[in-house]
């Protein structure tokens, strides 16, 4: 059980880092939406390619744009915080109980 406990703790840590990284990418996307970046810039294209699939799904399912302001990044933040508090914490707790 020791190996499974360590595996679950490592999985929770990697998932937590991935969710935090994605949150920072969404923040960068929101900041870029305030300015007019060059759409052919490689970094701008990477950020758009990473965030647009998730943002478009939220925009399609929920009316999150009011008065020209897009609130879909806030929905993503709430989902990421939920996943970090529920799934990551549960994996940590389960992993620690198996040690």
C-alpha positions as CSV (number, residue, x, y, z in Angstrom):
1,X,0.0,0.0,0.0
2,X,3.0,2.2,0.5
3,X,3.6,2.4,-3.3
4,X,0.0,3.2,-4.1
5,X,0.0,6.0,-1.4
6,X,3.1,7.6,-2.9
7,X,1.7,7.3,-6.4
8,X,-1.6,9.0,-5.4
9,X,0.4,11.8,-3.6
10,X,2.6,12.3,-6.7
11,X,-0.5,12.3,-9.0
12,X,-2.2,14.9,-6.8
13,X,1.0,17.1,-6.9
14,X,1.3,16.9,-10.7
15,X,-2.4,17.6,-11.1
16,X,-2.2,20.6,-8.8
17,X,0.8,22.0,-10.7
18,X,-1.0,21.4,-14.1
19,X,-4.1,23.2,-12.8
20,X,-2.1,26.1,-11.5
21,X,-0.2,26.4,-14.7
22,X,-3.5,26.4,-16.7
23,X,-4.9,29.1,-14.4
24,X,-1.8,31.3,-15.2
25,X,-2.3,30.7,-18.9
26,X,-6.0,31.8,-18.6
27,X,-4.8,34.9,-16.8
28,X,-2.4,35.7,-19.6
29,X,-5.2,35.2,-22.1
30,X,-7.4,37.7,-20.2
31,X,-4.6,40.2,-20.0
32,X,-3.9,39.8,-23.7
33,X,-7.6,40.4,-24.5
34,X,-7.2,43.9,-23.0
35,X,-4.6,44.9,-25.5
36,X,-4.3,44.3,-29.2
37,X,-1.5,41.8,-29.5
38,X,0.0,40.6,-32.8
39,X,-2.1,37.5,-33.7
40,X,1.0,36.1,-35.5
41,X,3.2,36.2,-32.4
42,X,4.0,32.6,-31.5
43,X,3.4,33.1,-27.7
44,X,0.0,34.7,-28.4
45,X,-0.9,31.8,-30.7
46,X,0.1,29.2,-28.1
47,X,-1.9,30.9,-25.4
48,X,-4.9,31.1,-27.7
49,X,-4.6,27.5,-28.7
50,X,-4.4,26.3,-25.1
51,X,-7.4,28.3,-23.9
52,X,-9.8,28.7,-26.7
53,X,-11.2,25.1,-26.7
54,X,-12.2,25.5,-23.0
55,X,-13.4,29.1,-23.3
56,X,-15.5,28.4,-26.4
57,X,-17.2,25.4,-24.6
58,X,-18.1,27.7,-21.7
59,X,-19.3,30.5,-24.0
60,X,-21.4,28.1,-26.0
61,X,-23.1,26.6,-22.9
62,X,-23.5,29.6,-20.7
63,X,-24.4,33.2,-21.4
64,X,-21.2,34.7,-19.8
65,X,-20.8,37.9,-21.9
66,X,-22.5,41.0,-20.6
67,X,-22.0,44.4,-22.0
68,X,-18.9,43.3,-24.0
69,X,-17.2,41.8,-21.0
70,X,-16.4,38.1,-21.2
71,X,-16.8,36.3,-17.8
72,X,-15.8,32.9,-19.1
73,X,-12.3,33.1,-17.5
74,X,-13.9,33.5,-14.1
75,X,-15.9,30.3,-14.7
76,X,-12.7,28.6,-15.5
77,X,-11.1,29.9,-12.3
78,X,-14.0,28.6,-10.3
79,X,-13.8,25.2,-11.9
80,X,-10.0,25.0,-11.3
81,X,-10.4,26.0,-7.7
82,X,-13.1,23.4,-7.3
83,X,-10.9,20.7,-8.8
84,X,-7.9,21.7,-6.6
85,X,-10.0,21.7,-3.4
86,X,-12.0,18.6,-4.2
87,X,-10.0,16.2,-6.4
88,X,-6.4,17.2,-5.4
89,X,-7.2,17.3,-1.7
90,X,-9.0,14.0,-1.9
91,X,-6.0,12.4,-3.7
92,X,-3.7,13.8,-1.1
93,X,-5.8,12.5,1.8
94,X,-6.2,9.1,0.3
95,X,-2.5,8.8,-0.5
96,X,-1.6,9.9,3.1
97,X,-4.0,7.4,4.6
98,X,-2.4,4.6,2.6
99,X,1.1,5.4,3.9
